[in-house]
């Protein structure tokens, strides 16, 4: 069994060299200066390190590949510009620092990339950019245009306007990088961190914890190795990294978590070296299915057991099987069904409330001629475990 696993790992690493579209995520503790903890979280960017990254990105571009970057560091740069010595925690000050820091951060990217003849393009996004299908398609078209012109898209969450309080925040750049990798059909996502790999236990608690070089499936044991909820380890980011891995794997994208300070780490990973932890890709969902699965539901629909069984059997969800509606949503929104699936609804919440439990041939008499007779089609349904 071990021989089979080693062979699968070797094959997966060897395949990285053929990847054409690569997303590189650089964490805050990786891109900021290393003099001390405070400077890493709120200090200046490590310009020398950024030049090393730019050199590797240029190497990919010269090889005809399409690198994309997801960066952290804007809030820290803004704090430095304002002369703040303490970690910024207040929401409005973090937003102010982000507004100032984005300019400084991208100026450093422009300088570093320019040394190697690269043109960086800044893209500031929120969850709304993904959840709205039209906005997502426009963003995807913009990214494709940039890549066609040889520019390097550099993504960051728009911390000036995205907040958890209004529900349009990604929460962390690990997940943001996974959404990007998924939406642009990247073959590889490389998460550069201050953590060298996924370990079989919390290395901060167990010094003898061993790195896991290859993960074929995200089993319960693998997920447990990220640390328990609320632990220092998971709060530090491994749990969110595994959540990002799950998103990217759905798109058929391999993921590598590695120490971003390893010399030429990106180039060596793509050359097949055994660095960090490689998570193999899962069977890829279709683009629209991924959009449905990864979109925030705008409401929820409760259904009876028969209706849920019919949906699992790849049949349409009908009004007759609906028992309750929660939230306000419009036609075409993504909603949660029975706590088990997400669907693109054909009926708004107002319309659905009027036809709960009704037969399909009664719908037009209630909602008007031409009204949809079903709630969701099989092709617009994705179960969360898919």
N, C-alpha and C positions, 0 to 999 in steps of 0.2 A: 504493500500500500504506500509505503514511504517512497519507493522508487517511482510509482505512478505520480505521486504529488510532486516530486522533484522534476520529473519530466515535463509535467504541466507547467510548473513554474519557469523552467528553462525556455519552454516554447513561448510562454506569455512574454517573458522579458525580451526574447529575440524578436518578437513581433513589433516591439516598440519602435524599432528603427524604421519601419515602413509607414509609421503614422505621418499623415500629412498636416492635419489640423490639430494644434496642441495648445491647450490653455495652461498658463503658468500663474499660480496664485502665490503672492508674496505676503507673508504675515507681518504684522506690526513689529513684533519682536525680532524679526529677521531683517527688515529693511532699516530699522532705526539704529543709531549708534550704540556701541556696546560698552560705554564707560561704566554704566551702572543701571540698576533696575529703573530708576526714575527717568534716566535719559532714554532708555529703550521705549518706555511707554509714552513719554510726552516730549522728548527732545528732538534733535535734528536728524535728518535722514543721513544714512551712511553713503555718501556720494561715491566713495571708492567701490563699495559693494554694488551699488546700482550700475556702475560702469562694467563690472564683471558680468552682471545679468545682461546688460545691453550687448556685450560681446557675444554671449551665447545665443541671444535672440537673433543677432545679425548672422550668426553661423547657420541658424535654421533658415532664415530668409534666403541666404545665398544658396542653400541646398534646395530651394524651390518649395519650402514648406510654409505654412501659414500660422505663425505664433500669435496668440492673444494673451494679454496680461490682465490679471486682476490684482490690484494693489491696495494696500492699507497705508496708513500714515498721515492722512490729511489733518486729522484733529491734532495729532502731535506736532505737525509742522505749524499749524495755526497757533498753538500754545506757545511755541518757540518764538514766532513772529511777535506775539503780544508780550513776551517776556514773562510768561507765567511759569513758576517753578514747581507748582503742585499739580497733581493729577486732576484733570478737569472732569467733574462728575455731574454738575448741573446741566440739564438738558439744553437750555437756551444758550449756555456758554459753549457747550460742545458743538452746537449748530453754528455759533459765531466762529469758533475756531475752525470748523470744517470749511466755512465759506472763505476764510482767509487762507487756510492751509491748502485747499485744492489748487489755488493759483501757484503757490510756492512749490508744491509737490510736482505738478505738471511741468513747471519750469525746469526742475531738476531732471525729469524724464526727457524733456526736449533737448537739454544739453547733453545728457549721457547718450541718448540714442543718436543724436546728431553726429557725434564723433564717428559713428559707424555707418553713417549715411541712411539712417532710419528716420521715418516720420511717425511719431506717436500721435494717436487720435484719442481724445478724451471722451468717454461715454459715462455719464452719471445716471444711474438708474435707481428705480424703486420697484417694489413688488407690483405696483400698478402697471409697469412696463410689460410684465408677464401675464398678469391676470386678465387684462383686456386684450382680447384676441387681435383686434385691429392694431393696437399699439405694439403688440409683440411682433406682428408681421412687418410693420414699418421698421422696427428696430432691427429685425433680422435682415431686412433688405439693405439698411444702412451699413450693417456690418459686412455684408457680402460686397457692397460697393467699395468699402475701405480696403478689404483684403484683395480685391481685384486690382486696386491701385498700388498695392505693395505697402500700404500703411499698416501700422501695428495698433490695433484697438487696445486701449488701456481703460479698463473698467474700474469703477469704484461705486459703492453705494452713495446715493445723494443724501448724505447725513444732514444737509441743511433743511430738507423737507421731509425725510423719511423718519418716522418715529414709531415705536411699538404702540404708543398711545392711540394713534390713528390707524394702526393696523396695516401700514404700507411698508414696513421695514422687513428686510431679509433676516435681520437678527445677527448675522455674522457674515464675513466675507468668504468663509469656507462654503457655506450654502450658496452664496451668490456665485462663486466660481463653478459650482456644480450645475446650477441653473444655466449658466452661460455655456458650459461644455455640452449640456443636454440640448439646448436650443440651437446651437450652431453646428451640431453633429460632429463634435470633436472626437478624435479617436483616443486621445490621452489627456488626462488632467493631472498636472503635477502640483501638489500642495507643498510649498516650501515653508517650513516651520522651524521653531526652536526645539521641536521634538523630533528625534532621529527616526522614529518608526512607531508602529503599534507594538505594544509589549503584551506578554501573556498575563501580566499583573501590573499594578500601579508601581512604577519604578521609584516613585518618591516615598513609597511606604516599604516596598520590598526591594532591597538592593540587588537581589539575585534574579530579578525579573529579566526575562529573555525577549529579545525582539522577535517578531513574527515576520519572516521575510516575504511570505506569499499567502494570500487569502483567496480561495476559490469562491466561497460562498459566505454571506454574512449570517452565520449561524448564531444562535443564542449565546454560545460560549464566546464567540468573537465579540459580540456586542457587549457582553459582560466584562470583557477585558478592558473596556474603556473606562471603567470605574463606575461606582454607584452614583445614583442621582444625588446631586448636591455635594459630591466629594470634591476635594481640591483638584484632583486629576481631571474629572469631567468638566468642571467649571473652567479649567485651564484650556479646554478645547478639544480633547480627543473624542468626546461624545458627539460634539457638533461635526467633527471631521467625518465620523462614521455615518452621520446623517447625510452629509454631503456625498459620501461614497455611494450610498444607496440611491440617491438621485441620479448621479452620473452613470451608475451601472445600468439603470433602466434604459439609458440611451445607447447601450452597447459600448460605453466608454470605459477604458481602463483607468485606474487611479493609482498614483504613487504618492505616498506621504514620506517626506525625507527632510533631513537637516538642511536648511537653506544655505548654511555656511560651509557645507562641503565644497571643496574646490571644483569648479566646472560641473556642478551637480546636475544641471539640466542636460548638458551634452553627454555626460556619462550614463545617466539614466536611459536616455534614448539610444545609447550605444549598447544597451543590454546589461550594464553592470549591476551587480547585486547590491543595490543601495536602497535603504529604507524598506517600506512595505509596499508591495505591489498587490492591488486588488484587481482580480480579473473581472472582465465585463460579464454582464448577464445577457440573456436574450433580449434584444432591443425591442422596445415598444415603438409603435409608429409615432411620427412627429405629433400628430393631433392627439393621440392617446397620452403622450407625455405631457402635453399642454394641459389636458383635462386633469390628469393625476396630480400635477404640481401646482395647479391654480388653487387659490383660496376659495372655499365654497361661500357663496353669498347667502346661503340659507340651508335649510335641511327639510327633508321629506320623510315622514314616518310611513312605513308600509306594513302590510300584514305578511305572514310567513309565506303564503302562497305567491304573493307578488314578488317577494325577494327570491324565492326559488325559481320563478319564471325568468327573472332578470339574470340569475346565475346560469340559466339554461340558454342564454343569448336570445331572449325574447324581449319585446318592447315592454316598457313599464306603462301600464294603463291607469286611468283615473280610478277605476274600480278598486284597485289594490291600495290606494293611498288612504291613510287614516288620520294624518295631521300634517300641517305645514308650519314651519317656523322661519321667521325672518322675512325680509322683503326682497324680492328678486324679479328680474325681468326675463322675458323670453331670450334664450341664448346664453343665460348665465350658467355658471357651474354651481351645482348644488350637491349636497351630501344626501345619499339615500340609504336609509336603514342603518346608518353608521358603518356601512361596509363598502359602499361604492360612491363614485362621483359621476355625475351625468351632466350633459348639456340639456337643460330643460326646454321643452317646446312651449310650455305654458308659464305665464308669470305667476307669482304667488297669489295675486288677487284672482286670476282666472282659475287657478287650481283649487283655491278655497271654495269656489262656487260649484265645482264639479267633483269634489271628494266623494268617493264611493259610487259614482255614477258609471253606467255602462257607456262604452265609446259611442254608440249610436244615439246617445242623448246629448252629447256635448254641443253639437251645432245648435240645437234648440235652445240651449242655455247661453252659449257664448256668441252665437251668430254664425251665419254661413261662412264656411271656409276655415273655421277655427280648427286647430290641430286636435286630432282625436286621441293622440297618445301623449304621454308625458316625456318619454325619452326613448330613442331608438337604441338597438344593441351596439351599433357602431359609434354611438356617442356615450358609451358607458364603459368605465374602467373601474375594476375592483381594486381596493387599496392593496391587497396582497399580490396583485399581478406584478 
